[in-house]
Amino acid sequence: MSEKQGILVVAERRDTKLAQVTLESLTRARELEEAFGGPVAVAVAAAETAPLVAEAARYGAKKAYVAQSEELAVFRPGPMTDAALAAIAAADPALVLFANSADGREMASQCATRLSVGLLGDATALEVKDGRLVVTHPCFGGSLIAEKEATASPALVTVRANVFDRQEAPAEAEVVPLVVDFTPSGLLARILAVVEENPGMVSLEEAQIIVSGGRGLGAPENFSLIHQLAEALGAAVGASRAAVDAGWKPHQYQVGQTGKTVSPSSTLPAAFPGPSSTGRGCRRPTISWPSTRIPKPLFSPSPTSGWWGTSSPSFPRSRSWSASAKPRRGGAMQTRALLGNVPLWAEVAMYIGAGVALVILVTDLVRRVGMYRRGRPAFTSRTDKPLGRLYDLIGNGFLQKAVLEDRYAGLMHLLLFWGFVVLLIGTTILIFQIDLGLVFFQGSFYLVFSFFMEIAGLALLTGVLLAAWRRYVRRPAKLERRWDDHYALAILFVIGVTGFVLEGARILIDGFPSYERGASFAGFGVGKALSLLAERESFVAFHRWAWVVHMVLGVGFVGLVSYSKFLHTLASPANIFLRESRPKGAMTYVADVEEAERVGAGTVTDYAWPDLKDLDACMACGRCEEVCPATASGKPLNPKTIVLKSRTAMRALLNDDPDRPEDTPDLLDLIDDAEAWSCTTCRSCVEHCPVGINQLDKILELRRYLTNEGRLTGSAAKALESMGMRGNPWQLKQEDRLAWAQGLEMEVPVMADIQDPDAHPQGEEPTPVDYLFFVGCAGSYDPRSQKVSRALARLLTRAGVSFAVLGEEETCSCEAARRMGEEMLFQVGGLALKETIEQYRFGKILTQCPHCYNTLKNDYPQLGADWQVVHHTELLLELVAAGRLELPEDARLRVTYHDSCYLGRYNDIYEAPRELIARVDGLTLTEPARQGRDGFCCGGGGGRMWSEIKIGEPIEFLRARELAETGAQLVATACPFCKIMLDDGVKHEGLEGRVAVRDLAEILDGEIGLPGT
């Protein structure tokens, strides 16, 4: 301990009372009174001092050094420092205690400079060990504490608030008046001399003198003092970056190391509690205050801490820093400097780069929209029912409902999507404070914001790792291997990693603020790891360049969005919101088909504009590929490649002028005819696409073009010819339409007979029937399907249902013709059939064929029809539930049900067939691996019943094996095409005698035995 004795507490006041930290410091000073060999004194400076002296005496002050003046009515650094220095000179103490507040640090730092002694700040404990003063203070954001030993006197210490208990110990305080000359002198006098020589200006960039304030002012209203001084000096007012970030001053006031670069005649980095960086924001100052004089050190030098003193770090035992310390309350504002440590040139480059990137992005999107508009008009409105579309967008666009159907890929994509979205939102939020001057990025908002940004960053990186594992380790065949697939993962990974490294470096430089431990937990951990590599100061430049790298990556990412796989992040939500609202089973309508010069899509611009739009939405995820029966059976078709080839053609056109060269690839240069004809129109690709792409529409438009150009040949062409000439694709006679009814025990009513106007008295209307039974071509001509027609007629008769058939007046619905591309045949034949049907009176149309059911229900309204159409499974279930049909008993068979694509995916009828099976006593339903919405096609749809593509394995063989694997003895169907195809598959696989194929109508009619039984 030095020869000086006693402790002086420099008082702070709050209005007419002493500050709490002053009372706490007096309490601690009394505990050290004996060790310092003198009475505890207090320095009081105010316009009215008596109440303050009395309060100090109540807490044990035995002597009060009083400076009383109107100059001290409001805290101002100069007069308050002068009063504190006069008290120190009069008391000559060994220890001087200041509060670690904005005012206390201001006075302490100025006193240390004027006395040429060191200053120790932020003390949480004071002890005397072996005659030496040991001061404890936190470091690294509170994760460590250090003990420092004072070696010079007087020792100037700032004490943290709320760490000592306040205890009253009334005493008589001897008042020692101080005579203080508050006339400007020294530093202020020299400033005024500069002002006289260089009249100040108000522009920061041109001012000769700048009076600048920061967060040390304690509150934004204290800037009034800065304005008063600037007015007196004729100077400009500036503000630190921290003050600007806190919203105390607008951005234009900013000056400092990350703000405007200014050129004043004088810079005043004086009376700072630590090393000043203000000069970094100034160019070529001519005068610097104070001069090169460096304060004499208070502590002994050490290799690890320089002239600040020896340091012995240790982990705190608890939230308290020492046995006598209390847990910290309050503390620094919980926030961070935005764009801290970022050079001005980098900030300017960021804004310029972001602007250029946005221009590139918007320009390319405008070009793409122009490309879409070159397509044909949409068949239906894409903006009707906005609430339903919004619901779809939220469910499938934002919540990723469809994507999550593949659990691994869905989770991966969900993490990538929401990680990216939250980070984008977070970055956008910062713009409101940085550029719009709003103040909110602090306190609870900052903590919650930072926490969610951490979660988003980790989600993004986790999604990238899951994607990399899937792409490079698991390597499913359906995934593409293109440059932007690798680029997408690489750029997201590097952006995510550099973001956390950047945050860790920032937290390390900030000294690990305690509130960042929870709010920015990942960055905090990265910062701890970085601290093991080098000293804190080494990361200042690293942080700056890491920010530049991160910024370049982010800006580059935005600029390349529309040129990479990330285009789908914009196109996919738009595609979901604008998806087709027509019935799933309806094809697009060609108006005036007889006069149309071009039908279908032979070139990419023949697609409707929504078909062009959704080409850019494709992620090449392969969902359509893995559910396509044509792909699974080795046929040329892959619905994903149809989309990707179409996109290639579109982008080739997009990049060329209208007079593009002939060698620019177009649709039929890239897509082979066999690809279009391989499709079974099962609609599974459309149903499973997570972003609403309609692959089927594109294939059907290709078929329309090929058929119109005469490129459909073989048995499929003959089937179309037979539809036009004979009214059926089976090439059989029209007069054989009722041959299926021969041998029935009852007569099947025919509409022409029971509703013949000539058979009724004049003026009497024919009696309507409940159901017009539309038998269909398969039910009329195919022997296997004729059994279903007869079974259904018997069931209707037993249930007492009023029905009739068209008989020889019935012609093909032309459903297969339309899906094979013959639009004119569909419209001509459909209008003729519609005219035939509408001459009769009935309630509903009943059909056993899902293809007829779908086209009469969904396609014929385009021709002006307005009918209620019922599938036979729906009616049979209704009759069974009403008790109008008796069911077979004691069947004792295991049965599996094959979903018809046109009944299920086209019209969402999944449960009625299954419930019928469940109601038959003794039948046990065993589902195949692919069923319901995920059901696998029989291979007969889309005209494939009459096609001759022999590439690959027949689809019906695959499906027959899959159904047989269930162990079922009976395969239940609800479609004549399915029954025909699966029956062929069972025979080919050698399953006859073990597996029977029956329509549900046959099962209810009692036909449930195996062949030969």
DANOR-V702783 format. One record per backbone hydrogen bond with DSSP energy under -0.5 kcal/mol. NH is the residue of the N-H (numbers start at 1). CO is the residue of the C=O. If there is no record, write none. Layout:
nh:NH co:CO
nh:NH co:CO
This chain:
nh:5 co:92
nh:6 co:36
nh:7 co:39
nh:8 co:95
nh:9 co:41
nh:10 co:8
nh:10 co:97
nh:11 co:9
nh:11 co:43
nh:14 co:17
nh:17 co:14
nh:19 co:12
nh:22 co:19
nh:23 co:19
nh:24 co:20
nh:25 co:21
nh:26 co:22
nh:27 co:23
nh:28 co:24
nh:29 co:25
nh:30 co:26
nh:31 co:27
nh:32 co:28
nh:32 co:29
nh:33 co:30
nh:36 co:32
nh:37 co:33
nh:37 co:34
nh:38 co:33
nh:41 co:7
nh:42 co:63
nh:43 co:9
nh:44 co:42
nh:44 co:65
nh:46 co:67
nh:53 co:49
nh:54 co:50
nh:55 co:51
nh:56 co:52
nh:57 co:53
nh:58 co:54
nh:59 co:55
nh:59 co:56
nh:60 co:57
nh:61 co:56
nh:62 co:40
nh:63 co:40
nh:64 co:174
nh:65 co:42
nh:66 co:64
nh:66 co:176
nh:67 co:44
nh:68 co:66
nh:69 co:46
nh:69 co:67
nh:72 co:69
nh:73 co:70
nh:80 co:76
nh:81 co:77
nh:82 co:78
nh:83 co:79
nh:84 co:80
nh:85 co:81
nh:86 co:82
nh:87 co:83
nh:88 co:84
nh:89 co:85
nh:90 co:86
nh:91 co:87
nh:92 co:88
nh:94 co:6
nh:95 co:6
nh:96 co:155
nh:97 co:8
nh:98 co:157
nh:100 co:159
nh:101 co:99
nh:105 co:101
nh:106 co:102
nh:107 co:103
nh:108 co:104
nh:109 co:105
nh:110 co:106
nh:111 co:107
nh:112 co:108
nh:113 co:109
nh:114 co:110
nh:115 co:111
nh:116 co:112
nh:117 co:112
nh:120 co:156
nh:121 co:119
nh:123 co:158
nh:124 co:136
nh:125 co:136
nh:127 co:134
nh:129 co:127
nh:129 co:132
nh:132 co:129
nh:134 co:127
nh:134 co:132
nh:135 co:148
nh:136 co:125
nh:137 co:146
nh:138 co:122
nh:139 co:144
nh:142 co:139
nh:143 co:140
nh:144 co:139
nh:145 co:314
nh:146 co:137
nh:148 co:135
nh:148 co:146
nh:150 co:133
nh:150 co:148
nh:151 co:298
nh:152 co:298
nh:155 co:94
nh:156 co:118
nh:156 co:154
nh:157 co:96
nh:157 co:155
nh:158 co:120
nh:159 co:98
nh:160 co:123
nh:163 co:160
nh:169 co:58
nh:171 co:57
nh:173 co:171
nh:174 co:62
nh:174 co:172
nh:176 co:64
nh:176 co:174
nh:177 co:175
nh:178 co:66
nh:180 co:178
nh:182 co:180
nh:188 co:185
nh:189 co:185
nh:190 co:186
nh:191 co:187
nh:192 co:188
nh:193 co:189
nh:194 co:190
nh:195 co:191
nh:196 co:192
nh:197 co:193
nh:198 co:194
nh:200 co:233
nh:206 co:203
nh:207 co:203
nh:210 co:266
nh:211 co:236
nh:212 co:210
nh:213 co:238
nh:217 co:214
nh:218 co:215
nh:222 co:219
nh:223 co:220
nh:224 co:221
nh:225 co:222
nh:226 co:222
nh:227 co:223
nh:228 co:224
nh:229 co:225
nh:230 co:226
nh:231 co:227
nh:232 co:228
nh:233 co:229
nh:234 co:230
nh:235 co:230
nh:236 co:209
nh:238 co:211
nh:239 co:253
nh:240 co:213
nh:244 co:240
nh:245 co:241
nh:246 co:242
nh:247 co:244
nh:248 co:243
nh:249 co:243
nh:253 co:250
nh:254 co:251
nh:255 co:239
nh:256 co:260
nh:259 co:256
nh:260 co:254
nh:262 co:260
nh:262 co:281
nh:265 co:208
nh:266 co:208
nh:267 co:287
nh:269 co:289
nh:270 co:268
nh:280 co:277
nh:281 co:278
nh:282 co:279
nh:283 co:262
nh:286 co:265
nh:287 co:265
nh:289 co:267
nh:296 co:116
nh:299 co:307
nh:300 co:149
nh:302 co:306
nh:306 co:302
nh:308 co:305
nh:309 co:306
nh:312 co:147
nh:314 co:145
nh:318 co:320
nh:325 co:322
nh:326 co:163
nh:335 co:333
nh:340 co:337
nh:342 co:339
nh:343 co:341
nh:347 co:343
nh:348 co:344
nh:349 co:345
nh:350 co:346
nh:351 co:347
nh:352 co:348
nh:353 co:349
nh:354 co:350
nh:355 co:351
nh:356 co:352
nh:357 co:353
nh:358 co:354
nh:359 co:355
nh:360 co:356
nh:361 co:357
nh:362 co:358
nh:363 co:359
nh:364 co:360
nh:365 co:361
nh:366 co:362
nh:367 co:363
nh:368 co:364
nh:369 co:365
nh:370 co:366
nh:371 co:367
nh:372 co:368
nh:373 co:369
nh:374 co:371
nh:375 co:372
nh:376 co:607
nh:389 co:385
nh:390 co:386
nh:391 co:387
nh:392 co:388
nh:393 co:389
nh:394 co:390
nh:395 co:391
nh:396 co:392
nh:397 co:392
nh:397 co:393
nh:398 co:393
nh:399 co:394
nh:401 co:395
nh:404 co:400
nh:405 co:402
nh:406 co:403
nh:407 co:405
nh:410 co:406
nh:411 co:407
nh:412 co:408
nh:413 co:409
nh:414 co:410
nh:415 co:411
nh:416 co:412
nh:417 co:413
nh:418 co:414
nh:419 co:415
nh:420 co:416
nh:421 co:417
nh:422 co:418
nh:423 co:419
nh:424 co:420
nh:425 co:421
nh:426 co:422
nh:427 co:423
nh:428 co:424
nh:429 co:425
nh:430 co:426
nh:431 co:427
nh:431 co:428
nh:432 co:428
nh:432 co:429
nh:433 co:429
nh:433 co:430
nh:434 co:430
nh:435 co:431
nh:436 co:431
nh:437 co:433
nh:438 co:432
nh:440 co:438
nh:442 co:440
nh:443 co:334
nh:445 co:442
nh:446 co:442
nh:447 co:443
nh:448 co:444
nh:449 co:445
nh:450 co:446
nh:451 co:447
nh:452 co:448
nh:453 co:449
nh:454 co:450
nh:455 co:451
nh:456 co:452
nh:457 co:453
nh:458 co:454
nh:459 co:455
nh:460 co:456
nh:461 co:457
nh:462 co:458
nh:463 co:459
nh:464 co:460
nh:465 co:461
nh:466 co:462
nh:467 co:463
nh:468 co:464
nh:469 co:465
nh:470 co:466
nh:471 co:467
nh:472 co:468
nh:473 co:469
nh:474 co:469
nh:475 co:470
nh:476 co:470
nh:479 co:476
nh:480 co:620
nh:485 co:482
nh:486 co:482
nh:487 co:483
nh:488 co:484
nh:489 co:485
nh:490 co:486
nh:491 co:487
nh:492 co:488
nh:493 co:489
nh:494 co:490
nh:495 co:491
nh:496 co:492
nh:497 co:493
nh:498 co:494
nh:499 co:495
nh:500 co:496
nh:501 co:497
nh:502 co:498
nh:503 co:499
nh:504 co:500
nh:505 co:501
nh:506 co:502
nh:507 co:503
nh:508 co:504
nh:509 co:505
nh:510 co:506
nh:511 co:508
nh:512 co:507
nh:516 co:513
nh:517 co:514
nh:519 co:515
nh:520 co:516
nh:521 co:518
nh:524 co:520
nh:525 co:521
nh:526 co:522
nh:527 co:523
nh:528 co:524
nh:529 co:525
nh:530 co:526
nh:531 co:527
nh:532 co:528
nh:532 co:529
nh:533 co:530
nh:534 co:530
nh:538 co:535
nh:539 co:536
nh:540 co:537
nh:542 co:538
nh:543 co:539
nh:544 co:540
nh:545 co:541
nh:546 co:542
nh:547 co:543
nh:548 co:544
nh:549 co:545
nh:550 co:546
nh:551 co:547
nh:552 co:548
nh:553 co:549
nh:554 co:550
nh:555 co:551
nh:556 co:552
nh:557 co:553
nh:558 co:554
nh:559 co:555
nh:560 co:556
nh:561 co:558
nh:563 co:560
nh:564 co:561
nh:567 co:564
nh:568 co:565
nh:569 co:566
nh:570 co:567
nh:571 co:567
nh:572 co:568
nh:574 co:570
nh:575 co:571
nh:576 co:572
nh:577 co:573
nh:578 co:574
nh:579 co:576
nh:586 co:583
nh:591 co:589
nh:593 co:590
nh:595 co:592
nh:596 co:592
nh:601 co:701
nh:602 co:600
nh:606 co:603
nh:607 co:604
nh:609 co:376
nh:611 co:608
nh:612 co:608
nh:613 co:609
nh:614 co:610
nh:615 co:612
nh:616 co:612
nh:616 co:613
nh:617 co:613
nh:618 co:614
nh:618 co:615
nh:626 co:622
nh:627 co:623
nh:628 co:624
nh:628 co:625
nh:632 co:628
nh:633 co:629
nh:634 co:631
nh:635 co:630
nh:641 co:638
nh:642 co:638
nh:643 co:639
nh:644 co:640
nh:645 co:641
nh:646 co:642
nh:647 co:643
nh:648 co:644
nh:649 co:645
nh:650 co:646
nh:651 co:647
nh:652 co:648
nh:653 co:649
nh:654 co:650
nh:655 co:651
nh:656 co:653
nh:660 co:658
nh:664 co:661
nh:668 co:602
nh:669 co:666
nh:670 co:666
nh:670 co:667
nh:671 co:667
nh:672 co:670
nh:675 co:672
nh:676 co:672
nh:677 co:673
nh:678 co:674
nh:679 co:676
nh:687 co:683
nh:688 co:684
nh:689 co:685
nh:689 co:686
nh:692 co:689
nh:695 co:693
nh:698 co:694
nh:699 co:695
nh:700 co:696
nh:701 co:697
nh:702 co:698
nh:703 co:699
nh:704 co:700
nh:705 co:701
nh:706 co:702
nh:707 co:703
nh:708 co:704
nh:709 co:705
nh:710 co:707
nh:711 co:706
nh:713 co:711
nh:716 co:713
nh:717 co:713
nh:718 co:714
nh:719 co:715
nh:720 co:716
nh:721 co:717
nh:722 co:718
nh:723 co:719
nh:724 co:720
nh:725 co:721
nh:726 co:722
nh:727 co:722
nh:727 co:723
nh:728 co:722
nh:731 co:728
nh:736 co:733
nh:737 co:734
nh:739 co:736
nh:741 co:738
nh:742 co:739
nh:744 co:741
nh:749 co:747
nh:751 co:805
nh:753 co:750
nh:754 co:750
nh:755 co:751
nh:756 co:753
nh:757 co:755
nh:759 co:756
nh:760 co:757
nh:764 co:761
nh:765 co:763
nh:769 co:841
nh:771 co:802
nh:772 co:844
nh:773 co:771
nh:773 co:804
nh:774 co:772
nh:774 co:846
nh:775 co:773
nh:779 co:775
nh:780 co:776
nh:781 co:777
nh:782 co:778
nh:786 co:782
nh:787 co:783
nh:788 co:784
nh:789 co:785
nh:790 co:786
nh:791 co:787
nh:792 co:788
nh:793 co:789
nh:794 co:790
nh:795 co:791
nh:796 co:792
nh:797 co:793
nh:798 co:794
nh:799 co:795
nh:800 co:797
nh:801 co:796
nh:803 co:801
nh:804 co:771
nh:805 co:749
nh:809 co:806
nh:810 co:807
nh:812 co:727
nh:818 co:814
nh:819 co:815
nh:820 co:816
nh:821 co:818
nh:822 co:817
nh:823 co:821
nh:826 co:822
nh:827 co:823
nh:828 co:824
nh:829 co:825
nh:830 co:826
nh:831 co:827
nh:832 co:828
nh:833 co:829
nh:834 co:830
nh:835 co:831
nh:836 co:832
nh:837 co:833
nh:838 co:834
nh:839 co:836
nh:840 co:837
nh:842 co:840
nh:843 co:769
nh:844 co:770
nh:845 co:868
nh:846 co:772
nh:847 co:870
nh:848 co:774
nh:850 co:848
nh:853 co:849
nh:854 co:850
nh:855 co:851
nh:856 co:852
nh:857 co:853
nh:858 co:854
nh:859 co:854
nh:859 co:855
nh:860 co:855
nh:862 co:859
nh:863 co:860
nh:864 co:861
nh:865 co:860
nh:869 co:867
nh:870 co:845
nh:872 co:847
nh:874 co:871
nh:875 co:871
nh:876 co:872
nh:877 co:873
nh:878 co:874
nh:879 co:875
nh:880 co:876
nh:881 co:877
nh:882 co:878
nh:883 co:880
nh:884 co:879
nh:885 co:879
nh:891 co:921
nh:893 co:922
nh:895 co:893
nh:895 co:924
nh:896 co:970
nh:898 co:972
nh:899 co:897
nh:904 co:900
nh:906 co:901
nh:908 co:904
nh:909 co:903
nh:910 co:908
nh:914 co:910
nh:915 co:911
nh:916 co:912
nh:917 co:913
nh:918 co:914
nh:919 co:915
nh:920 co:916
nh:920 co:917
nh:921 co:888
nh:921 co:919
nh:923 co:920
nh:924 co:893
nh:925 co:923
nh:926 co:895
nh:931 co:929
nh:934 co:931
nh:935 co:932
nh:936 co:930
nh:944 co:941
nh:945 co:940
nh:946 co:943
nh:947 co:944
nh:950 co:948
nh:953 co:633
nh:957 co:954
nh:958 co:954
nh:959 co:955
nh:960 co:956
nh:961 co:957
nh:962 co:958
nh:963 co:959
nh:964 co:960
nh:965 co:961
nh:966 co:963
nh:967 co:964
nh:968 co:963
nh:969 co:894
nh:970 co:894
nh:971 co:996
nh:972 co:896
nh:972 co:970
nh:973 co:998
nh:979 co:975
nh:980 co:976
nh:981 co:977
nh:982 co:978
nh:983 co:979
nh:984 co:980
nh:985 co:981
nh:986 co:982
nh:987 co:983
nh:988 co:984
nh:989 co:985
nh:990 co:987
nh:991 co:986
nh:994 co:991
nh:995 co:991
nh:996 co:969
nh:998 co:971
nh:998 co:996
nh:1000 co:973
nh:1003 co:999
nh:1004 co:1000
nh:1005 co:1001
nh:1006 co:1003
nh:1007 co:1002
nh:1008 co:1006
nh:1013 co:1010
